[in-house]
Amino acid sequence: MTRVIHTGDTHVGYAQYHSSVRRQDFLDAFAAVIDDAIDDEADAVVHAGDLFHDRRPELADLMGTISVLRRLDDAEIPFLAVVGNHEAARGGQWLDLFERLGLATRLGDEPTVVGDTAFYGLDHVPVSRRDDLDYAFASHDADYAALVAHGLFEPFGYADWDTETVLTESTVEFDAMLLGDNHTPDVAEVAGTWVTYPGSTERASASEREGRGYNIATFDADAAGGDDRVEIRRRALDTRPFVFVDATLHEGEGAGQVREAIRQHDLDDAVVLVDVTGAGDPVTPAAIEEFATDEGALIARVNDRREVETDTEIEVSFADPEDAVRERVEEMGLSEAALDIEEAVRADTVSDTNVRETVKRRVEERVEDLDSFDRAAEDSGNETEATDPDAGEGGATDPDAGEDEATDPDAGDTDGQVSMEDYL
C-alpha cells in the first residue's frame, strides 16, 4: 500500500491585497500540509505545480520553503513535484534547485517509485505546444502508476486539455491523475482512471469561498475483497478565515444597512469581502472598509456590483484592484516577453527608479529567444483563470490561467542551476 498527500497551488509568496500577513499565510498553509504529512507518516508528498506564486520569488519565500522542505527531508518523506505555469521560467526551475539540494524530486517521463506506485510528471504545457506531445513514458514494474500534471483538464471547469487523449496516448496505463491548476477540489473517473484536483491551500481569490485543503491518495493492492483499489479522500486545512458579506440594499437604504450586515459576522483577524447589490443609496467603499477593520478585520474590501448610470453599463469593484489588472492583462493575450515586462512594471519588489533598467535588461535577455514574443493568445486559447484567483490567479480558480508561462522546452537542459542573473 502507498499513501501520499496530494497538494498543489500553494502559491507561496503571494502578497494578496498587498499584505505581508497574507504572504505569510500562504507559506504557513504549505507548512501545515507538510506537518500533516510528517505526523501521518505519509509515504510521500506529491505537489502538482505552482509551489510559488511568481517565477522570481523573494529570498524570504525561498528560504521559508527550503526550511519547510528540510523538515520533510528529515522525516525521510520524499517531495515529488512538477512545475506549474505561475512559476515556470525560461531557464532552470526552482524545483531543479531543490532537487540539487536533495529536498525534492522533479517528476518526468521516468518513473519515481514509492512503495508499490510509480509516479510520473507532466509540467504545465501551453495549449499551442500540446499537439507536439507524444506522452511517451518509460515502463515500470510497480503495482500502480500515477501521473502528476499541471493544467486545466476535462471534465472539470474551464478545461482546455483533453484528459482522455492523455490517457489513451500515454505509453503507460495510469491508475490516477493527480492534478494542479484548478483551485476547486474535485474528483472524477475518466476512461477507468481516477482524476482529481486537491484545490489550492489558501484562498487566492474572492471566488474561492469553500474551505481549503488537500487530498490523501491511497493505492492499495490488498484492499478488502482482494480487488485493487485507488482511494481519494479530502482533508481540510485550518487557514485564514474569510468572511463573505452579501449586502442587498433596497430603496432608501445605504451605508447603515451595509454596516449592520457586517456586524452579523465574527470579523476577528479575517479577510472580509463585502458585496453590495440591489438599489439603495451610494456607499463609500473606503468608509465601509475602515468600519470593518475597526471591528477586528485584518483586511476589508468592498465590491459594489450595482450598475452605475453612464453611457454604458459597467461594474465598479473595489475588492482588489490587482484582480482587475490581472484580468485585463489576461484578456489582452500578451506574449511571454510582454508578460515578463508587465510583471516588472507592477512588481512590488522593483522600485520606481529601477523599472526602466529592469525592463531594459529583461528585454535584452529575451532578444535571442524570438519565440517568447509570440502572442500568448496562441498558447492560451480561451483559457480563463479557472477561477480567477484574484482574477488572474487561480484555478477553477487558478492563479494562473492567463499567464501561460510556457514551460520552456529547453528548461530541462540546464542541469538545474539557477543563476543570480536569472533570479533578478
C-alpha positions as CSV (number, residue, x, y, z in Angstrom):
1,M,0.0,0.0,0.0
2,T,1.2,3.5,-0.8
3,R,-0.4,6.5,0.8
4,V,0.6,10.0,-0.4
5,I,-0.6,13.6,0.3
6,H,-1.6,15.2,-3.0
7,T,-1.4,19.0,-2.9
8,G,-0.7,21.9,-5.2
9,D,-1.3,25.6,-6.0
10,T,0.3,26.7,-2.7
11,H,1.3,30.0,-4.3
12,V,4.0,30.7,-1.7
13,G,5.0,34.4,-1.9
14,Y,1.6,35.7,-2.9
15,A,1.1,39.0,-1.0
16,Q,-2.6,39.1,-1.6
17,Y,-4.1,42.5,-1.1
18,H,-0.5,43.7,-0.9
19,S,-0.5,42.3,2.7
20,S,2.7,40.9,4.2
21,V,0.4,38.9,6.6
22,R,-1.4,37.3,3.7
23,R,2.0,36.5,2.2
24,Q,3.0,34.6,5.3
25,D,-0.4,32.8,5.3
26,F,0.4,31.1,2.0
27,L,3.7,29.8,3.4
28,D,2.0,28.7,6.6
29,A,-0.6,26.8,4.7
30,F,2.1,24.9,2.8
31,A,3.9,24.2,6.0
32,A,0.7,22.9,7.6
33,V,0.4,20.3,4.7
34,I,4.0,19.2,5.3
35,D,3.4,19.0,9.1
36,D,0.4,16.7,8.5
37,A,2.5,14.5,6.2
38,I,5.1,14.1,8.9
39,D,2.6,13.5,11.6
40,D,0.7,10.9,9.5
41,E,4.0,9.3,8.3
42,A,2.9,9.6,4.7
43,D,4.9,7.8,2.1
44,A,5.4,10.9,0.0
45,V,4.1,14.4,-0.6
46,V,3.0,15.0,-4.3
47,H,2.9,18.6,-5.4
48,A,1.0,19.3,-8.7
49,G,2.6,22.6,-9.5
50,D,2.5,26.3,-8.6
51,L,4.5,25.9,-5.5
52,F,5.4,29.6,-5.8
53,H,3.1,32.4,-7.0
54,D,5.9,34.0,-9.0
55,R,8.8,32.7,-11.1
56,R,11.0,35.2,-9.3
57,P,10.2,34.5,-5.6
58,E,11.7,36.7,-3.0
59,L,14.6,35.4,-0.8
60,A,12.4,35.1,2.3
61,D,9.9,32.9,0.4
62,L,12.7,30.7,-0.9
63,M,14.3,30.3,2.5
64,G,10.9,29.7,4.1
65,T,10.2,27.0,1.6
66,I,13.6,25.4,2.0
67,S,13.1,25.3,5.8
68,V,9.7,23.5,5.3
69,L,11.2,21.0,2.9
70,R,14.1,20.3,5.2
71,R,11.6,19.2,7.9
72,L,10.1,16.8,5.4
73,D,13.5,15.5,4.4
74,D,14.5,15.0,8.0
75,A,11.4,12.8,8.3
76,E,12.6,10.8,5.2
77,I,9.5,11.6,3.3
78,P,10.1,12.4,-0.4
79,F,8.7,15.5,-2.0
80,L,7.7,14.8,-5.6
81,A,6.6,17.7,-7.8
82,V,6.1,19.2,-11.3
83,V,6.3,22.8,-12.5
84,G,3.2,25.0,-12.8
85,N,2.6,27.9,-15.1
86,H,2.9,30.5,-12.4
87,E,6.5,29.5,-11.5
88,A,7.7,28.4,-15.0
89,A,10.8,30.2,-16.1
90,R,12.9,30.1,-19.3
91,G,15.9,28.5,-17.6
92,G,16.3,26.3,-14.6
93,Q,13.4,25.9,-12.3
94,W,13.4,26.5,-8.6
95,L,12.3,22.9,-8.4
96,D,15.6,21.9,-10.0
97,L,17.5,23.8,-7.3
98,F,15.5,22.0,-4.6
99,E,16.4,18.7,-6.3
100,R,20.1,19.6,-6.3
101,L,19.8,20.3,-2.6
102,G,18.3,16.8,-2.1
103,L,15.0,18.2,-1.0
104,A,12.8,17.3,-3.9
105,T,12.3,15.1,-7.0
106,R,11.2,16.7,-10.2
107,L,8.8,14.2,-11.8
108,G,9.1,13.5,-15.6
109,D,8.8,10.7,-18.1
110,E,10.9,8.3,-16.0
111,P,9.2,6.5,-13.1
112,T,9.8,7.5,-9.5
113,V,8.7,4.5,-7.4
114,V,7.4,5.0,-3.9
115,G,6.1,1.8,-2.2
116,D,4.1,0.0,-4.9
117,T,3.4,3.0,-7.0
118,A,5.3,4.6,-9.9
119,F,4.9,8.4,-10.2
120,Y,5.4,10.4,-13.4
121,G,5.2,14.1,-14.1
122,L,3.9,16.5,-16.8
123,D,4.8,20.1,-16.3
124,H,2.4,22.8,-17.5
125,V,2.5,23.0,-21.3
126,P,0.9,25.9,-23.3
127,V,-2.1,24.9,-25.5
128,S,-0.2,25.7,-28.7
129,R,2.5,23.2,-27.9
130,R,0.4,20.3,-26.8
131,D,-0.1,18.8,-30.3
132,D,3.7,18.0,-30.2
133,L,3.4,16.0,-27.0
134,D,3.8,12.2,-27.5
135,Y,3.1,11.2,-23.9
136,A,5.9,8.7,-24.0
137,F,6.7,7.5,-20.5
138,A,9.2,4.8,-19.6
139,S,7.9,1.5,-18.4
140,H,7.7,0.4,-14.7
141,D,7.1,-2.8,-12.8
142,A,5.1,-1.3,-9.8
143,D,1.6,-2.3,-9.0
144,Y,0.2,1.2,-9.7
145,A,1.1,4.2,-11.8
146,A,0.1,7.9,-11.3
147,L,0.6,10.9,-13.5
148,V,1.1,14.2,-11.7
149,A,0.3,17.1,-14.0
150,H,-0.5,20.9,-14.0
151,G,-3.2,22.1,-16.3
152,L,-7.0,22.5,-16.7
153,F,-8.2,19.1,-17.6
154,E,-11.6,17.7,-18.6
155,P,-14.2,17.1,-17.3
156,F,-13.6,19.9,-14.8
157,G,-14.5,23.6,-15.2
158,Y,-12.5,25.9,-17.5
159,A,-10.9,22.8,-19.1
160,D,-8.7,23.1,-22.2
161,W,-6.9,19.8,-22.0
162,D,-8.4,16.5,-23.2
163,T,-7.9,14.0,-20.4
164,E,-8.9,11.0,-22.4
165,T,-6.3,11.9,-25.1
166,V,-3.6,11.9,-22.4
167,L,-4.7,8.6,-21.0
168,T,-5.2,6.8,-24.3
169,E,-2.0,8.1,-26.0
170,S,0.3,7.6,-22.9
171,T,2.7,4.6,-23.1
172,V,1.9,3.8,-19.5
173,E,-1.5,2.9,-18.1
174,F,-2.3,5.2,-15.3
175,D,-4.5,4.4,-12.3
176,A,-4.8,8.0,-11.3
177,M,-4.0,11.5,-12.5
178,L,-3.1,13.9,-9.6
179,L,-3.6,17.4,-10.9
180,G,-3.0,21.0,-10.1
181,D,-4.0,24.4,-11.6
182,N,-7.7,24.3,-10.9
183,H,-8.2,25.8,-7.4
184,T,-11.6,24.0,-6.9
185,P,-11.2,20.5,-5.4
186,D,-12.9,17.7,-7.4
187,V,-12.7,14.1,-8.5
188,A,-14.0,12.2,-11.5
189,E,-13.4,8.9,-13.3
190,V,-12.2,9.1,-16.9
191,A,-11.6,6.0,-19.0
192,G,-11.3,3.9,-15.9
193,T,-8.8,6.3,-14.3
194,W,-9.3,8.5,-11.2
195,V,-8.7,12.1,-12.0
196,T,-8.6,14.6,-9.1
197,Y,-7.7,18.2,-8.1
198,P,-6.9,18.9,-4.4
199,G,-7.7,22.7,-4.8
200,S,-5.4,25.4,-3.5
201,T,-4.2,25.5,0.1
202,E,-5.1,29.2,0.6
203,R,-7.8,31.3,-0.9
204,A,-6.2,33.1,-3.8
205,S,-9.4,34.7,-5.0
206,A,-12.6,36.1,-3.7
207,S,-14.4,33.4,-5.7
208,E,-12.9,30.6,-3.6
209,R,-15.5,30.6,-0.8
210,E,-15.2,27.0,0.2
211,G,-12.6,25.9,2.8
212,R,-9.2,24.9,1.6
213,G,-7.4,21.6,1.9
214,Y,-5.6,18.7,0.1
215,N,-6.1,15.1,-0.9
216,I,-4.9,11.9,0.5
217,A,-4.4,9.3,-2.2
218,T,-4.1,5.6,-1.3
219,F,-3.0,2.9,-3.7
220,D,-3.8,-0.4,-2.1
221,A,-3.2,-3.7,-3.9
222,D,-4.5,-5.6,-0.8
223,A,-7.8,-3.8,-0.5
224,A,-10.8,-5.6,1.1
225,G,-12.1,-8.4,-1.1
226,G,-8.8,-8.7,-2.9
227,D,-9.7,-6.0,-5.5
228,D,-7.1,-3.4,-6.5
229,R,-8.2,0.0,-5.2
230,V,-7.3,3.7,-5.5
231,E,-8.9,5.8,-2.9
232,I,-9.0,9.6,-2.9
233,R,-10.0,11.4,0.3
234,R,-10.0,15.1,1.2
235,R,-8.7,16.7,4.3
236,A,-9.4,20.3,5.4
237,L,-6.8,22.9,6.3
238,D,-7.3,25.5,9.1
239,T,-6.4,28.7,7.1
240,R,-7.0,32.4,7.5
241,P,-10.8,32.9,7.9
242,F,-12.6,34.7,5.1
243,V,-15.9,36.4,5.8
244,F,-18.2,37.0,2.8
245,V,-20.9,39.6,3.5
246,D,-23.7,39.9,0.9
247,A,-25.4,43.3,1.4
248,T,-28.5,43.8,-0.7
249,L,-29.8,47.3,-0.5
250,H,-33.4,48.5,-1.1
251,E,-34.6,51.9,-2.0
252,G,-33.6,54.4,0.8
253,E,-31.0,52.0,2.3
254,G,-27.3,52.8,2.3
255,A,-24.1,52.5,4.4
256,G,-26.0,51.9,7.6
257,Q,-27.5,48.7,6.3
258,V,-24.1,47.6,5.0
259,R,-22.5,48.1,8.4
260,E,-25.4,46.2,10.0
261,A,-24.8,43.3,7.7
262,I,-21.1,43.3,8.6
263,R,-22.0,43.3,12.3
264,Q,-23.7,39.9,11.9
265,H,-20.3,38.2,11.4
266,D,-17.3,37.5,13.5
267,L,-14.5,39.5,11.9
268,D,-11.6,38.8,14.2
269,D,-8.4,38.7,12.1
270,A,-10.5,37.7,9.0
271,V,-10.3,38.9,5.4
272,V,-13.7,40.5,4.9
273,L,-15.2,40.8,1.4
274,V,-18.4,42.8,1.1
275,D,-20.6,42.5,-2.0
276,V,-23.1,45.3,-2.4
277,T,-26.1,44.7,-4.7
278,G,-29.6,45.9,-5.2
279,A,-30.7,49.5,-5.4
280,G,-30.4,51.9,-2.4
281,D,-28.1,54.9,-1.9
282,P,-24.5,55.2,-2.9
283,V,-21.9,53.9,-0.4
284,T,-18.3,54.9,0.1
285,P,-16.2,51.7,0.0
286,A,-13.3,53.3,2.0
287,A,-15.6,54.1,4.9
288,I,-17.1,50.7,4.9
289,E,-13.6,49.1,4.8
290,E,-12.5,51.3,7.7
291,F,-15.5,50.2,9.7
292,A,-14.8,46.5,9.2
293,T,-11.1,46.9,10.2
294,D,-12.2,48.8,13.3
295,E,-14.5,45.8,14.1
296,G,-11.4,43.5,14.0
297,A,-10.9,42.5,10.4
298,L,-7.4,42.0,9.1
299,I,-8.3,43.2,5.6
300,A,-11.6,44.5,4.2
301,R,-12.6,45.1,0.6
302,V,-15.9,46.3,-0.8
303,N,-17.2,45.3,-4.2
304,D,-20.2,47.4,-5.3
305,R,-21.8,45.3,-8.0
306,R,-24.6,47.8,-8.8
307,E,-24.8,49.4,-12.2
308,V,-23.6,53.0,-12.4
309,E,-25.5,55.3,-14.7
310,T,-23.3,56.1,-17.6
311,D,-23.5,55.8,-21.4
312,T,-22.5,52.1,-20.9
313,E,-23.2,49.6,-18.2
314,I,-20.2,49.0,-16.0
315,E,-19.5,47.3,-12.7
316,V,-17.2,49.1,-10.2
317,S,-15.1,46.8,-8.0
318,F,-13.0,48.0,-5.1
319,A,-12.4,44.5,-3.7
320,D,-8.9,44.2,-5.1
321,P,-7.6,46.4,-7.9
322,E,-5.0,43.7,-8.6
323,D,-7.8,41.5,-9.7
324,A,-9.0,43.9,-12.3
325,V,-5.5,44.5,-13.6
326,R,-4.7,40.8,-13.9
327,E,-8.0,40.0,-15.6
328,R,-7.4,42.8,-18.2
329,V,-3.8,41.6,-18.9
330,E,-5.1,38.1,-19.4
331,E,-7.7,39.2,-21.9
332,M,-5.0,41.1,-23.9
333,G,-3.3,37.8,-25.0
334,L,0.2,39.2,-24.4
335,S,3.3,37.3,-25.4
336,E,5.5,35.7,-22.8
337,A,8.0,38.5,-23.2
338,A,5.3,41.2,-22.8
339,L,4.0,39.4,-19.6
340,D,7.6,39.4,-18.2
341,I,7.8,43.2,-18.8
342,E,4.3,43.8,-17.4
343,E,5.3,41.9,-14.3
344,A,8.4,44.0,-13.9
345,V,6.4,47.2,-14.1
346,R,3.9,46.2,-11.4
347,A,6.2,44.2,-9.1
348,D,6.3,45.3,-5.5
349,T,10.0,44.3,-5.4
350,V,11.1,46.7,-8.2
351,S,11.4,50.3,-7.1
352,D,10.0,53.1,-9.4
353,T,13.6,54.3,-10.1
354,N,14.7,50.9,-11.3
355,V,11.7,50.0,-13.5
356,R,13.3,51.3,-16.7
357,E,16.6,49.5,-16.2
358,T,14.8,46.3,-15.2
359,V,12.6,46.3,-18.3
360,K,15.6,47.1,-20.5
361,R,17.5,44.1,-19.0
362,R,14.6,41.7,-19.4
363,V,14.1,42.6,-23.0
364,E,17.8,42.1,-23.7
365,E,17.7,38.7,-22.1
366,R,14.9,37.7,-24.5
367,V,16.2,39.1,-27.7
368,E,17.7,35.9,-28.8
369,D,14.5,33.9,-27.9
370,L,12.2,35.2,-30.6
371,D,9.6,32.6,-29.7
372,S,9.0,34.4,-26.5
373,F,7.5,37.3,-28.4
374,D,4.8,35.1,-30.0
375,R,1.4,36.2,-28.8
376,A,0.3,34.3,-25.7
377,A,-3.2,34.0,-27.3
378,E,-1.8,31.2,-29.4
379,D,-0.9,29.3,-26.3
380,S,-3.9,30.1,-24.2
381,G,-6.9,30.0,-26.5
382,N,-9.8,30.9,-24.3
383,E,-8.1,30.0,-21.0
384,T,-9.7,32.0,-18.3
385,E,-8.4,31.5,-14.9
386,A,-10.2,28.7,-14.0
387,T,-11.4,30.7,-11.2
388,D,-9.9,33.8,-11.2
389,P,-7.7,33.6,-8.2
390,D,-7.6,37.1,-7.9
391,A,-8.8,37.4,-11.2
392,G,-5.8,36.2,-12.7
393,E,-4.6,33.9,-10.5
394,G,-6.3,30.9,-9.7
395,G,-7.6,27.7,-10.7
396,A,-11.0,26.9,-11.4
397,T,-9.8,29.3,-9.8
398,D,-6.5,29.1,-10.9
399,P,-4.0,31.7,-10.2
400,D,-2.8,31.1,-13.5
401,A,-4.7,30.8,-16.4
402,G,-3.8,33.8,-18.4
403,E,-0.2,33.6,-17.5
404,D,0.6,30.7,-19.9
405,E,4.2,31.0,-19.0
406,A,5.0,28.4,-21.4
407,T,7.3,26.0,-19.7
408,D,10.4,26.3,-21.8
409,P,11.1,23.2,-23.8
410,D,14.8,23.7,-23.1
411,A,14.4,24.1,-19.4
412,G,15.5,20.6,-18.8
413,D,18.9,21.3,-20.4
414,T,20.1,23.4,-17.6
415,D,21.4,20.8,-15.1
416,G,19.2,22.5,-12.5
417,Q,21.4,25.5,-11.8
418,V,19.7,28.9,-11.4
419,S,21.9,32.0,-11.8
420,M,21.5,35.1,-9.8
421,E,21.0,37.0,-13.0
422,D,18.0,34.8,-13.8
423,Y,16.7,35.3,-10.3
424,L,17.0,39.1,-10.5
